[in-house]
């Protein structure tokens, strides 16, 4: 009887009230990028009628094309940036 009581007391000393050790694992997971590619606008200087235009009209079309390209490139850069983040 004494040995039973002694073994119970010894085993009770092994029990702790500390919570189990929890480890957090951060794992990188690749996510496919789903971006709508912007539609390329029709550039004014690619039109076939530009051959017959005078210099003033061609320069206006060239300036308009520069602005269109800036906007289009900005949309493409925004789409690419949203995929890289």
C-alpha positions in Angstrom: 0.0 0.0 0.0 2.9 2.3 0.9 4.6 1.6 -2.4 1.4 2.4 -4.3 1.0 5.7 -2.5 4.7 6.5 -3.0 4.5 5.7 -6.8 1.3 7.9 -7.1 3.1 10.8 -5.4 6.2 10.4 -7.5 4.1 10.4 -10.7 2.1 13.4 -9.6 5.4 15.4 -9.4 6.0 14.8 -13.2 2.7 16.6 -14.2 3.2 20.3 -15.0 0.6 23.0 -15.5 2.5 24.7 -18.4 0.7 24.8 -21.8 2.3 22.9 -24.7 5.0 24.8 -26.7 3.3 26.1 -29.9 5.4 26.9 -32.9 4.2 29.1 -35.7 5.4 28.2 -39.2 5.4 30.8 -42.0 5.4 29.1 -45.4 5.5 31.1 -48.7 2.8 30.0 -51.1 2.7 31.2 -54.7 -0.5 32.7 -55.8 -1.2 33.1 -59.5 -1.6 36.7 -60.7 -4.9 37.4 -62.2 -4.7 40.8 -63.8 -6.7 42.1 -66.8 -4.3 43.2 -69.4 -5.2 46.6 -70.8 -6.3 46.8 -74.4 -3.8 48.5 -76.6 -5.3 51.7 -78.1 -5.2 52.5 -81.8 -2.3 54.9 -82.3 -3.0 57.9 -84.5 0.2 57.6 -86.6 -0.5 53.9 -87.5 -3.4 55.0 -89.6 -2.9 54.7 -93.3 -4.3 58.2 -93.9 -1.3 59.9 -92.3 0.7 59.8 -95.6 -1.5 62.5 -97.1 -1.7 64.7 -94.0 0.2 68.0 -93.8 2.9 68.6 -91.2 0.6 70.3 -88.7 -1.8 67.4 -88.7 1.0 64.9 -88.4 2.6 66.7 -85.4 -0.8 66.9 -83.7 -1.2 63.1 -84.2 2.3 62.5 -82.9 1.6 64.5 -79.7 -1.7 62.6 -79.3 0.1 59.3 -79.7 2.7 60.3 -77.1 -0.1 60.9 -74.6 -1.9 57.7 -75.5 1.4 55.7 -75.1 2.0 57.3 -71.6 -1.5 56.3 -70.5 -1.1 52.8 -71.9 2.3 52.3 -70.4 1.0 53.5 -67.0 -1.8 50.9 -67.1 0.7 48.1 -68.0 3.1 49.2 -65.2 0.2 49.2 -62.7 -0.8 45.7 -63.7 2.7 44.5 -63.4 3.2 46.1 -60.0 0.0 44.5 -58.7 1.4 41.1 -59.6 4.8 41.7 -58.1 3.6 42.7 -54.6 
